[in-house]
Amino acid sequence: MTDTSPTSSPAAMLPLAGPGEPFEIVEEEVLGERMEVYRNRARSLREVLARSAAHGEAVYVVCGDQRITYAEHLARVAAFASVLRDEYGVGRGDRVAILAANCPEWIVAFWATVSIGAVVASMNAWWADPELEYALGQSEPTVVVADAERLERVRTAAPDAVGVAFRTIEIGAEFAELVERGRGAALPDEAIAEDEPAVLLYTSGTTGRSKGALASHRAICGMISSSHHSGAVAMLTLAAVDGADPAAARPAGQSVALVTVPLFHASGLYGFVVLQLVSGGRVVLRPGRFDPDDVLRLIEEEGVTLWSALGSMGPRVAERALASGRDTSSLTVLAVGGAPVSPAQQEMLREAFPHAQDSVSMGYASSESIGTITRTGGAEMREHPTSAGRVLPTVQLEIRGPDGAALPDGVEGEIHVRSPYLMLGYWRDQAATDEVIKPGRWLAMGDVGSMRDGRLSINSRARDMILVNAENVFPTEVEFRLDEHPAVRECAVVGVDDVMTGQAVGAVVVLDPAAGIGEDDLRAWCREGMAGYKVPTRWVLRDEALPRNPSGKVLKRELLQEFSGA
């Protein structure tokens, strides 16, 4: 009989996970379902934050000339939390929207908000005004914390809400003044339950509207345990291959992580702001437009040990690394992802960063899954470069067919996962929640894949979503915008392979011949209504109808051929 049981590993068979071990796994009830969890986990993000006091005078955040120690960071967080609570009336479950470029204040505002049991509404700093207006109205924040540039956009997008529906705090002099006003306050001490909401992370939606994936304290704290467990096992594996002492495989000194992804991303927020604080690591922020040469400068000058090269960042920096003369020997851990990473690109990164070649890694996750689902790296990734890796501890994975039944190894179907880290649901959207969270709290990922020999393979071409430099773009959203133009008769949007960005947004548009408009007009139209990364960069303009099947569905596979010469 074919085995179609969920892919997961019994705790007893996992390193460091048995009784009395540091990552002991037990069974408990999570939101009405029995699941495997880590016994020795933090129960809230405030507990995680409070433990960071042990790192004292070690530097936590670097941004330009600013260097903020763990002790000073904790003092600022406690101060700002007291001001939010006592002067701005922020209470349990209230939303605090953060809308800013990467900066230390973003991090302080995040930890202050979750420490009082409020919810961080993480706003995409690249949104156009209509997108921002929708998210502010949908999340209903009590306070909006924003930098000067984006605060002006808040006033433009939602002029009637400022000072009425919510109050604002401008990052800069006003934020600094409020921190000083609350200086000396202690962290709040009211109990926070594990399943209380902590973060509202907006992600693109297939209906043309962003959806807010609501993460609980349990989900993010569990993600911490899972990440540290998989990291510890990876070090043991590397030591076993090299025949070395496991302790020797652990890098000496403080981890220094360079952040070139936005903090409103799950990878930036959970992967760096949270995980680095837990381990006492240093977070190096680099605001502004991506610059490969400046990335190499920071790696050398700050002694960066960890970098997450999402989307086209890796190939762009790798091309410059060999010619730059910069010393990149400190970089020993390199994560990739956010877009398909070809075997050739993986080898390019190993060549450009030889001290990290044994630790290049990639994980599979989403804003809805919170925690990483599968991971691959090191020798495993070299041998199976197109695999998304093996399922992590405490996570279950099934490949399901159209009827919802589990499929055997080697058969493609929709990927479903189950873990204690899944989102609570989409904020104020029960219908959308019910579409993806199935009975037993299984999450339908929306991706097509298969399991082979314990490894997940993802058919990236089978999904509707387009990944541009690790940013999610759903064709429907772009199509809706184009359809609003009076000269557009019909259109279709597809993901086109791109060597630098992973994928590019391609649009095939049927125009009214009498309109007399071109690509520049359509590009400007899109930019007025959506973030720049969603605007098509590949265009095919035509006056004949789009190809469709008998049921009326556009044949996008045929349209892709029109971009083959692009």
C-alpha positions as CSV (number, residue, x, y, z in Angstrom):
1,M,0.0,0.0,0.0
2,T,1.3,3.5,-0.9
3,D,2.2,5.6,2.1
4,T,0.4,9.0,2.1
5,S,1.0,9.9,5.7
6,P,2.1,13.5,6.5
7,T,5.8,14.1,6.1
8,S,7.3,14.8,9.5
9,S,9.9,13.3,11.8
10,P,9.1,11.7,15.1
11,A,10.6,13.7,17.9
12,A,12.5,10.7,19.3
13,M,14.5,10.4,16.1
14,L,15.6,14.1,16.0
15,P,18.9,15.3,17.4
16,L,18.6,17.4,20.6
17,A,14.8,16.9,20.8
18,G,14.4,14.1,23.3
19,P,13.5,14.3,27.0
20,G,15.7,16.7,28.8
21,E,17.4,17.9,25.6
22,P,17.5,21.7,24.9
23,F,14.9,21.4,22.1
24,E,12.7,18.8,23.8
25,I,9.5,18.2,21.8
26,V,6.2,17.3,23.4
27,E,2.6,17.2,22.4
28,E,0.1,19.9,23.5
29,E,-3.2,21.3,22.4
30,V,-2.9,24.3,20.1
31,L,-6.1,26.1,19.2
32,G,-8.1,22.9,19.7
33,E,-5.7,20.6,17.9
34,R,-3.0,18.3,19.3
35,M,0.4,19.3,17.9
36,E,4.1,18.9,18.6
37,V,5.6,21.9,20.3
38,Y,8.9,22.8,22.0
39,R,8.7,22.5,25.7
40,N,11.3,25.1,26.5
41,R,9.8,27.9,24.5
42,A,9.1,31.5,25.4
43,R,5.4,32.2,25.9
44,S,5.3,35.8,24.6
45,L,7.5,38.3,22.7
46,R,7.8,40.4,25.8
47,E,9.4,37.4,27.6
48,V,11.8,37.2,24.6
49,L,12.5,40.9,24.9
50,A,13.1,40.8,28.6
51,R,15.7,38.0,28.2
52,S,17.7,40.3,25.9
53,A,18.9,42.2,29.0
54,A,21.5,39.5,29.4
55,H,23.3,40.8,26.3
56,G,24.0,44.1,28.2
57,E,26.5,46.4,26.4
58,A,26.7,44.3,23.3
59,V,25.6,46.2,20.2
60,Y,22.2,45.3,18.9
61,V,21.4,47.8,16.1
62,V,23.8,49.6,13.7
63,C,22.5,52.2,11.3
64,G,25.0,54.6,9.8
65,D,26.8,56.3,12.8
66,Q,24.2,55.0,15.3
67,R,25.2,52.1,17.5
68,I,22.6,51.0,20.0
69,T,23.4,48.5,22.7
70,Y,21.0,45.9,24.1
71,A,20.8,47.8,27.4
72,E,20.0,51.1,25.6
73,H,17.5,49.4,23.3
74,L,15.6,47.9,26.2
75,A,15.5,51.2,27.9
76,R,14.1,52.9,24.8
77,V,11.5,50.2,24.3
78,A,10.3,50.4,27.9
79,A,10.1,54.2,27.6
80,F,8.2,54.2,24.3
81,A,5.9,51.4,25.5
82,S,4.9,53.5,28.5
83,V,4.2,56.5,26.3
84,L,2.1,54.5,23.9
85,R,0.1,53.0,26.8
86,D,-0.2,56.0,29.1
87,E,-0.3,59.0,26.7
88,Y,-1.7,57.5,23.5
89,G,-4.1,55.1,25.0
90,V,-2.8,52.0,23.2
91,G,-4.2,48.9,24.9
92,R,-4.3,45.1,24.5
93,G,-5.2,44.2,20.9
94,D,-5.0,47.7,19.6
95,R,-3.1,48.2,16.4
96,V,0.0,50.4,16.0
97,A,0.9,50.9,12.4
98,I,4.5,51.2,11.4
99,L,5.2,52.8,8.1
100,A,8.9,53.7,7.5
101,A,12.1,52.9,5.8
102,N,14.5,50.7,7.8
103,C,15.6,52.5,10.9
104,P,16.3,51.9,14.6
105,E,12.9,53.5,15.5
106,W,11.1,50.9,13.5
107,I,12.6,48.2,15.7
108,V,12.0,50.1,18.9
109,A,8.4,50.7,17.9
110,F,7.9,47.0,17.1
111,W,9.2,45.7,20.5
112,A,7.3,48.4,22.4
113,T,4.0,47.6,20.8
114,V,4.2,43.8,21.3
115,S,5.4,44.3,24.9
116,I,2.1,45.9,25.9
117,G,0.0,43.3,24.2
118,A,-0.9,45.5,21.2
119,V,-0.6,44.5,17.6
120,V,2.0,45.7,15.1
121,A,0.4,46.5,11.8
122,S,3.4,46.3,9.5
123,M,2.8,48.6,6.5
124,N,4.5,48.3,3.2
125,A,6.6,51.4,2.7
126,W,6.4,51.1,-1.1
127,W,2.6,51.2,-1.3
128,A,0.9,53.7,-3.5
129,D,-1.8,55.9,-1.9
130,P,-4.8,53.7,-2.7
131,E,-3.1,50.7,-1.2
132,L,-2.1,52.7,1.9
133,E,-5.6,54.1,2.3
134,Y,-7.1,50.6,2.2
135,A,-4.7,49.1,4.8
136,L,-5.2,52.0,7.2
137,G,-8.9,51.7,6.9
138,Q,-8.9,47.9,7.2
139,S,-6.5,47.7,10.2
140,E,-7.9,50.7,12.1
141,P,-4.7,51.6,14.0
142,T,-4.8,53.7,17.2
143,V,-1.4,55.2,16.3
144,V,0.6,55.4,13.1
145,V,4.4,55.6,13.6
146,A,5.9,56.9,10.3
147,D,9.0,58.7,8.9
148,A,8.5,62.2,7.5
149,E,8.2,61.1,3.9
150,R,5.5,58.5,4.5
151,L,3.7,60.5,7.1
152,E,3.1,63.0,4.4
153,R,1.6,60.3,2.3
154,V,-0.6,59.2,5.2
155,R,-2.0,62.7,5.3
156,T,-2.6,62.6,1.5
157,A,-4.1,59.1,1.4
158,A,-6.3,59.4,4.5
159,P,-6.7,63.1,5.3
160,D,-9.9,62.7,7.3
161,A,-8.5,60.0,9.5
162,V,-5.4,61.7,10.8
163,G,-6.1,63.0,14.3
164,V,-9.6,61.5,14.3
165,A,-9.4,57.8,13.6
166,F,-5.8,57.6,14.7
167,R,-2.9,59.8,16.0
168,T,0.5,59.9,14.4
169,I,4.1,59.9,15.7
170,E,6.8,61.1,13.3
171,I,10.1,59.3,13.4
172,G,12.8,61.8,14.2
173,A,12.7,64.6,16.7
174,E,9.1,63.7,17.9
175,F,9.9,60.0,18.4
176,A,13.1,60.9,20.3
177,E,11.3,63.3,22.5
178,L,8.7,60.7,23.5
179,V,11.4,58.2,24.3
180,E,13.1,60.7,26.6
181,R,9.7,61.6,28.2
182,G,9.2,57.9,29.1
183,R,12.8,57.3,30.1
184,G,13.2,55.2,33.3
185,A,9.9,53.3,32.8
186,A,9.9,49.6,33.4
187,L,8.6,47.1,30.9
188,P,4.8,46.3,31.2
189,D,4.1,43.3,33.3
190,E,0.5,42.3,32.4
191,A,0.3,38.7,31.3
192,I,0.1,38.0,27.6
193,A,-1.5,34.8,26.5
194,E,0.3,32.7,23.8
195,D,-2.5,32.9,21.3
196,E,-3.0,36.6,21.6
197,P,-2.3,38.4,18.3
198,A,1.1,40.2,17.9
199,V,1.8,41.1,14.3
200,L,-0.5,42.0,11.3
201,L,1.7,41.4,8.3
202,Y,0.1,42.5,5.0
203,T,0.6,40.3,2.0
204,S,-0.6,40.5,-1.6
205,G,-4.0,39.1,-2.4
206,T,-5.5,37.4,-5.4
207,T,-8.6,39.6,-5.3
208,G,-6.6,42.8,-5.8
209,R,-6.5,43.7,-2.1
210,S,-3.8,43.0,0.4
211,K,-4.7,40.6,3.2
212,G,-3.4,40.9,6.8
213,A,-1.8,37.6,8.0
214,L,-2.3,37.7,11.8
215,A,0.5,36.1,13.8
216,S,0.2,35.2,17.5
217,H,2.9,35.4,20.1
218,R,2.9,31.5,20.1
219,A,3.6,31.5,16.4
220,I,6.6,33.8,16.5
221,C,8.1,32.3,19.7
222,G,7.7,28.9,18.1
223,M,9.4,30.1,15.0
224,I,12.3,31.1,17.2
225,S,12.6,27.6,18.7
226,S,12.3,25.9,15.3
227,S,14.9,28.2,13.7
228,H,17.4,27.6,16.5
229,H,16.8,23.9,16.5
230,S,17.4,23.6,12.8
231,G,20.5,25.7,13.1
232,A,21.9,23.5,15.8
233,V,21.2,20.4,13.8
234,A,22.9,21.9,10.8
235,M,26.0,22.6,12.8
236,L,26.0,19.0,14.1
237,T,25.7,17.8,10.5
238,L,28.5,20.0,9.3
239,A,30.7,18.9,12.1
240,A,29.9,15.2,11.4
241,V,30.9,15.7,7.7
242,D,34.1,17.4,8.7
243,G,34.9,15.0,11.5
244,A,35.2,18.0,13.8
245,D,34.0,18.8,17.4
246,P,30.4,20.2,17.1
247,A,31.4,23.1,19.4
248,A,34.1,24.0,16.9
249,A,31.5,24.3,14.2
250,R,29.8,27.1,16.0
251,P,31.1,30.5,14.8
252,A,33.0,32.4,17.5
253,G,32.0,35.9,18.6
254,Q,28.8,37.9,17.9
255,S,26.7,37.2,14.8
256,V,26.5,40.3,12.6
257,A,23.6,40.3,10.2
258,L,23.3,42.7,7.3
259,V,19.7,43.6,6.6
260,T,19.0,44.6,3.0
261,V,15.4,43.5,3.0
262,P,12.6,45.8,4.3
263,L,11.6,45.3,8.0
264,F,8.0,45.1,6.9
265,H,8.9,41.7,5.3
266,A,8.6,38.5,7.2
267,S,12.2,37.8,6.4
268,G,13.4,41.2,7.7
269,L,11.2,41.3,10.8
270,Y,11.2,37.7,12.0
271,G,14.5,36.6,10.4
272,F,16.6,39.5,11.7
273,V,14.9,41.8,14.2
274,V,13.5,38.9,16.3
275,L,16.1,36.1,15.8
276,Q,19.1,38.3,16.2
277,L,17.8,39.7,19.5
278,V,17.3,36.2,20.8
279,S,20.9,35.1,20.1
280,G,22.5,38.4,21.1
281,G,23.5,39.2,17.5
282,R,24.0,42.5,15.8
283,V,21.6,43.9,13.2
284,V,23.2,46.2,10.6
285,L,20.6,48.3,8.8
286,R,21.1,49.7,5.4
287,P,18.4,52.2,4.4
288,G,17.9,53.5,0.9
289,R,18.1,52.1,-2.6
290,F,19.9,48.8,-3.0
291,D,23.6,49.4,-3.9
292,P,25.8,46.3,-4.4
293,D,29.0,48.3,-3.8
294,D,27.7,49.6,-0.5
295,V,26.7,46.1,0.5
296,L,30.2,45.0,0.0
297,R,31.5,48.0,1.9
298,L,29.4,47.1,4.9
299,I,30.3,43.5,4.8
300,E,34.0,44.5,5.1
301,E,33.7,47.4,7.5
302,E,31.2,45.8,9.9
303,G,32.5,42.3,9.7
304,V,29.2,40.9,8.6
305,T,28.8,37.2,9.2
306,L,25.3,36.7,7.9
307,W,23.5,38.1,4.9
308,S,20.1,37.1,3.3
309,A,20.5,37.7,-0.4
310,L,16.9,37.7,-1.6
311,G,15.8,38.0,-5.2
312,S,18.4,39.6,-7.4
313,M,20.5,40.9,-4.6
314,G,22.7,37.8,-4.5
315,P,23.6,37.8,-8.2
316,R,24.1,41.6,-8.3
317,V,26.5,41.6,-5.4
318,A,28.3,38.4,-6.5
319,E,29.1,40.0,-9.9
320,R,30.8,42.9,-8.1
321,A,32.4,40.9,-5.3
322,L,35.2,39.4,-7.3
323,A,36.1,42.7,-9.0
324,S,35.7,44.9,-6.0
325,G,38.8,43.9,-3.9
326,R,36.6,44.1,-0.8
327,D,37.4,41.6,2.0
328,T,34.3,39.4,2.4
329,S,36.0,36.7,4.5
330,S,33.8,37.5,7.6
331,L,30.7,36.3,5.7
332,T,30.2,32.7,6.8
333,V,26.4,32.3,6.5
334,L,24.5,33.2,3.3
335,A,20.8,32.7,2.9
336,V,19.0,32.9,-0.5
337,G,15.4,32.8,-1.6
338,G,12.5,35.1,-2.3
339,A,12.6,34.0,-6.0
340,P,13.7,30.9,-7.9
341,V,17.5,30.5,-7.4
342,S,19.0,28.5,-10.2
343,P,21.9,26.0,-9.6
344,A,24.1,28.4,-11.7
345,Q,23.3,31.3,-9.4
346,Q,24.0,29.2,-6.3
347,E,27.4,28.3,-7.7
348,M,28.1,32.0,-8.5
349,L,27.4,32.9,-4.9
350,R,29.7,30.2,-3.6
351,E,32.5,31.4,-5.8
352,A,32.0,35.0,-4.8
353,F,31.8,34.2,-1.1
354,P,34.0,31.2,-0.5
355,H,33.9,31.4,3.3
356,A,30.2,30.9,3.1
357,Q,30.1,28.2,0.5
358,D,29.4,25.4,2.9
359,S,26.5,27.3,4.6
360,V,24.5,28.6,1.7
361,S,20.9,27.8,2.6
362,M,17.3,28.4,1.6
363,G,14.0,28.0,3.4
364,Y,10.4,27.7,2.2
365,A,7.8,29.7,4.1
366,S,5.2,32.4,3.7
367,S,3.6,35.2,5.7
368,E,0.8,32.8,6.5
369,S,3.0,30.0,7.7
370,I,5.1,32.4,10.0
371,G,7.7,29.7,10.6
372,T,9.9,28.1,8.0
373,I,8.4,24.8,6.6
374,T,11.4,23.2,4.9
375,R,15.1,24.1,4.8
376,T,18.0,23.0,2.7
377,G,21.7,24.0,2.9
378,G,25.3,22.9,2.8
379,A,26.1,19.6,1.1
380,E,22.4,18.7,0.9
381,M,21.7,21.8,-1.2
382,R,24.7,21.1,-3.5
383,E,23.5,17.6,-4.2
384,H,19.8,18.7,-4.7
385,P,20.0,22.3,-5.9
386,T,16.4,22.4,-7.1
387,S,14.9,21.0,-4.0
388,A,13.3,23.2,-1.3
389,G,14.7,20.8,1.4
390,R,13.3,18.7,4.2
391,V,10.4,19.3,6.5
392,L,11.5,20.9,9.8
393,P,10.7,19.5,13.2
394,T,7.2,20.1,14.6
395,V,5.9,20.8,11.1
396,Q,3.7,18.4,9.0
397,L,3.4,18.5,5.3
398,E,1.0,16.9,2.8
399,I,0.7,17.0,-0.9
400,R,-3.0,16.9,-1.7
401,G,-5.1,16.4,-4.8
402,P,-8.1,18.3,-6.0
403,D,-10.3,16.1,-3.8
404,G,-8.3,17.0,-0.7
405,A,-6.8,13.6,-0.3
406,A,-3.1,13.1,0.4
407,L,-1.0,12.0,-2.6
408,P,1.9,9.6,-2.6
409,D,5.6,10.5,-3.2
410,G,6.4,11.8,-6.6
411,V,2.9,13.0,-7.5
412,E,2.3,16.7,-7.8
413,G,-0.5,18.5,-5.9
414,E,-1.1,21.4,-3.7
415,I,1.2,21.8,-0.7
416,H,-0.5,21.8,2.7
417,V,1.2,22.3,6.0
418,R,0.4,22.1,9.7
419,S,2.3,23.5,12.7
420,P,1.9,25.6,15.8
421,Y,3.2,28.6,13.9
422,L,0.5,29.2,11.4
423,M,-1.3,32.5,11.3
424,L,-4.5,32.9,13.4
425,G,-6.2,33.9,10.1
426,Y,-6.6,36.9,7.8
427,W,-7.5,40.0,9.6
428,R,-11.2,40.6,9.4
429,D,-11.6,38.4,6.4
430,Q,-13.2,35.1,7.5
431,A,-14.0,34.0,4.0
432,A,-10.4,34.3,2.8
433,T,-9.3,32.5,6.0
434,D,-11.6,29.6,5.4
435,E,-10.2,29.3,1.9
436,V,-6.7,28.5,3.1
437,I,-7.1,27.1,6.6
438,K,-8.6,23.7,6.4
439,P,-10.0,21.4,9.1
440,G,-7.4,20.4,11.6
441,R,-5.6,23.7,11.0
442,W,-4.0,22.7,7.8
443,L,-2.8,25.6,5.7
444,A,-3.2,25.4,1.9
445,M,-0.1,27.1,0.6
446,G,-1.4,27.7,-2.9
447,D,1.8,26.2,-4.3
448,V,2.1,23.1,-6.4
449,G,4.8,20.6,-5.5
450,S,5.7,17.0,-4.7
451,M,7.7,15.0,-2.2
452,R,10.5,12.7,-3.2
453,D,12.8,10.9,-0.8
454,G,11.8,13.3,2.0
455,R,12.5,16.4,0.0
456,L,10.1,19.0,-1.2
457,S,10.1,20.1,-4.9
458,I,8.1,23.1,-5.8
459,N,6.8,23.7,-9.3
460,S,7.2,27.5,-9.2
461,R,5.7,27.9,-12.7
462,A,2.4,26.4,-11.5
463,R,1.5,29.2,-9.1
464,D,-0.2,32.4,-10.1
465,M,2.0,34.5,-7.9
466,I,4.9,36.4,-9.5
467,L,8.0,36.9,-7.4
468,V,9.9,40.1,-8.3
469,N,13.0,40.5,-6.1
470,A,11.2,38.6,-3.3
471,E,8.1,40.8,-3.6
472,N,4.8,39.0,-4.1
473,V,2.8,40.2,-7.2
474,F,-0.5,38.6,-8.0
475,P,-1.5,39.0,-11.7
476,T,-5.2,39.7,-10.8
477,E,-4.2,42.9,-8.9
478,V,-2.3,44.3,-11.9
479,E,-5.0,43.2,-14.3
480,F,-7.6,45.0,-12.3
481,R,-5.6,48.2,-12.4
482,L,-5.0,47.9,-16.2
483,D,-8.7,47.1,-16.8
484,E,-9.6,50.4,-15.2
485,H,-7.9,52.3,-18.0
486,P,-10.5,53.5,-20.6
487,A,-8.4,52.4,-23.5
488,V,-7.8,48.8,-22.3
489,R,-10.2,46.3,-23.8
490,E,-8.7,43.3,-22.0
491,C,-5.4,42.2,-20.6
492,A,-3.5,39.4,-19.0
493,V,-0.5,39.5,-16.6
494,V,2.1,36.8,-16.4
495,G,5.5,36.1,-14.7
496,V,8.4,36.2,-17.2
497,D,11.7,34.6,-16.3
498,D,14.4,37.3,-15.5
499,V,18.0,36.5,-14.7
500,M,18.3,39.3,-12.1
501,T,14.9,39.6,-10.5
502,G,13.9,36.0,-10.6
503,Q,10.7,37.0,-12.4
504,A,9.4,40.1,-14.1
505,V,5.9,41.3,-14.5
506,G,4.7,40.9,-18.1
507,A,1.5,42.4,-19.4
508,V,-0.3,41.6,-22.7
509,V,-2.8,44.3,-23.3
510,V,-5.5,44.6,-26.0
511,L,-6.0,48.3,-26.7
512,D,-8.6,50.4,-28.4
513,P,-6.8,51.2,-31.7
514,A,-8.2,54.7,-31.7
515,A,-6.8,55.6,-28.3
516,G,-3.3,56.3,-29.4
517,I,-1.6,55.3,-26.2
518,G,1.5,53.3,-25.6
519,E,3.6,51.6,-22.9
520,D,4.6,54.8,-21.2
521,D,1.0,55.8,-20.7
522,L,0.1,52.4,-19.3
523,R,3.1,52.3,-17.0
524,A,2.3,55.8,-15.6
525,W,-1.3,54.6,-15.1
526,C,-0.2,51.6,-13.1
527,R,2.2,53.6,-11.0
528,E,-0.6,55.9,-9.8
529,G,-2.4,53.0,-8.3
530,M,0.1,50.5,-7.0
531,A,3.6,50.0,-5.7
532,G,6.4,50.3,-8.3
533,Y,7.5,46.7,-8.1
534,K,4.1,45.6,-9.3
535,V,4.2,47.7,-12.4
536,P,4.8,45.6,-15.5
537,T,8.3,46.0,-17.1
538,R,7.6,43.7,-20.1
539,W,4.8,44.7,-22.5
540,V,3.0,43.3,-25.5
541,L,0.4,45.6,-27.0
542,R,-2.0,44.2,-29.5
543,D,-5.4,44.8,-31.0
544,E,-6.5,41.2,-31.5
545,A,-8.3,39.3,-28.7
546,L,-6.5,37.2,-26.1
547,P,-6.4,33.5,-26.7
548,R,-8.9,31.6,-24.5
549,N,-10.1,28.1,-24.0
550,P,-13.7,26.9,-24.5
551,S,-14.7,27.9,-21.0
552,G,-13.4,31.5,-21.5
553,K,-10.1,31.2,-19.5
554,V,-7.2,33.1,-21.0
555,L,-4.4,30.8,-22.2
556,K,-1.5,32.4,-20.4
557,R,0.9,29.7,-21.4
558,E,0.5,30.8,-25.0
559,L,1.0,34.4,-24.0
560,L,4.3,33.6,-22.3
561,Q,5.7,32.7,-25.7
562,E,5.2,36.3,-26.8
563,F,7.9,37.3,-24.3
564,S,10.4,34.7,-25.4
565,G,12.5,37.2,-27.3
566,A,12.4,39.8,-24.5
